[in-house]
Amino acid sequence: MKKTKQKQAKTADYDGAFLLKLTLYVILGSLWLKVSHSGSSLHLPIPIGLLIGLFFSMHEHFKVDRKIEYAVLLVAALFGYIAPFGLYINL
């Protein structure tokens, strides 16, 4: 009976850590650096959050569901590209 309670508590801790990790990947993946020149209409979007998120997921200690992490990063990057938030630099 004691082992069952310990196993349930360990699963609950793992679920919370996984949810926190996915939340961090969504926030990180949606960050873009958008550079534009003030005299022209040229815009250069750089997916800085996607690059950092891919680096973190490749060098992560707990390699559980890397495919899910990549999918979350990619969807968040696409949403961050469309949404009007991020870092804007006008040169």
N, C-alpha and C positions, 0 to 999 in steps of 0.2 A: 504494500500500500504506500509505503514511503517513497519508493522509486517512481511511482506514477506521478506524484505531486512534484517531485524534482524535475521530471521530464516535462511536465506541463509548464512549469515556471521557466525552464530553459527555452522552450519554444516561444513563450510570450516575449522573453527578452530578445530573441532572435528576430521575431516579427517587428518589434519596435525599432531595432537597429536597421533592418532592411527598409522599413518605411522612411526612416530618417535619411538613409543613404539615397533612396530614390528622390526624396524631396530636394536634397542638396544637388543631385544631378539635374533636376528640372530647373532649379534656379541658376545653376552654373551653365547649363547648356543654352539657356535663353539669352546669355550675354553676348552682345556683338559690339565691335568697335567699328563705327561708321565714319570714315574720313572723307571729307569733301573739300573741294577748292571753292573759295567764295566767288571767283570770277567765272567759273564754268559750271555746267550741270553734271560734272563727273563725280560719281560717288563710288567709294571703294569700301564695301562691307567686308570685315574680317571676323570670322567666327572664333573669337578668342576664348569664349567659354567652352565651346565644343572641343577645342584643342586641349585646354587644361583638363576638362572632364575625361577625355580619352587617355591623357597621361595618367591621371589618378586611377582610372579603372584598370589600366595595364599594370600598374605597380601596386595594386591593392593587396593587402595581406590576406583577406578573406575573399577568395575567388569563387563565389558561389554561382551567380547567374550573370555572367559577363554579357551574354547576348541580350538579356533584358536591359542591362545598363546601357548598352550601345543603342538599343531602340529608344529608350527614354531620352538619351542625349540627342539623338537625331530628331525626334519629334519636338523636343524643346527648342532645338536650334532652328527648326523651320518656323515654329511659332514666334520665336524671338526675332527672326528676320522680317516677318510680316507685321508684328506688333510695333507700335511707335515708342519703344523705350530702348535704352541702351546708352552707350557712350558716344557722343557726337563730337567730332573734332573738325573745325573749319579752318583751313589754311589760307 
